[in-house]
Amino acid sequence: MRRRYVLAPEAAIDLVKIWRYIEKQSGNEMADRVEAAIRGQIVFLAANPGTGHWRKDLTDEPVKFSLVYSYLIVYRPDKKPLQVVAILQGRRDVEQILQDRL
């Protein structure tokens, strides 16, 4: 079976950090629920890469954004499989983080 998406190493680390933070604040069940929602949205985006939105205020790179709870999934819609480059809490300095990653 062909992979429908791939997490960049930094995005995989983002997801682990998100899970650990939520687990510390709210427990395993909530951390698992948020991770499942994020992964579910990534699967949806892989099947429908045009559904996200551009954020030219944050980057000129050809990446789209999708929101799950307060987390931004940043991905390259033109890649096969879909490439997730970041999963970031929306209150962070997303523009600066993306400058460092893209």
N, C-alpha and C positions, 0 to 999 in steps of 0.2 A: 504494500500500500504506500502511496506517495504521501509525503508530509505536506500538510496544507499550510503550515506556518512554521517559522523558526524564530526563536528568541535570540537576539544578539546577546553576547555574554553579559553586557551591562544590564540589559532588560531582565535577564534571568536573576541577576543579583538584586535588581529593584524589587522583583516579586518576592524573593526570600526576605528582604528587609521589610517589606510591607507586611508580610505574614507575621514575622517576629514582633513587629511593633503592635499590630492588632492583637496578637496572642497575649502580649504583656499587658495591654490595656483592657482587653475584653474577653480573653479566653480562646481556647482552641476552636470551639464551635463557630464563633464569629470570624476568626481568622480563616478557617476553612471555607466559610460562606462567601467571604469577600474574594478569596483566591478563585473559587469556583465561578463567581460572577465575572471576574476579569478574564479567566480562561475561556468561559463561554462566549464572551464578547469577541475575543480574538478569533475563535472558531467562526463566529458569524462574519467578522470582517474578512477572513480568508475566503469565505464563500461570496462575499459582497464587498469587495475592496473600495468601491466608489461611495459607500455610505458615510464615511467619515467626513471631516471638514478640514479645509486648509486654514492655517493660522499664519498668515503672512506678517502679522504683528510680532510673531515669535521667531520665525525663521523663513528664509527664502528657499531652503532646501525642499525638494519634492517629497515631503512627508505629510501625512494626514493625521488627524487627531480624533479620538473617540473617548467619551467620558463614561466611566463606571464609578458610581458613588462620587467620591472626590478625586478620583485617579484618572489621569490622562494616559491613554494608550497612544503612543506615537509610532507610526508604522509607514513603511514604504509600499504604497498600493500597487506599484508597477512591477514588483518583484514576484517571482514564482519559485518557491513558495513565498507567501507573504512574509515580510521581514519586520518584526517588532523591534524597534531600536531603543525604546524607553517605556517605562511605566512609572509615572511620576505623580506625586501628590500635587494637586493644583495650586496649593499655596506656596510651593517652593519657587525658586527663581528658575522657571522652566526655560526661559530664553538663554540664560547663562549656561545651564546644564547642556542644552542642545548645542550651543556653540562649541562646547568642549567635546561633544560626542559625534557630531556630524561633520 
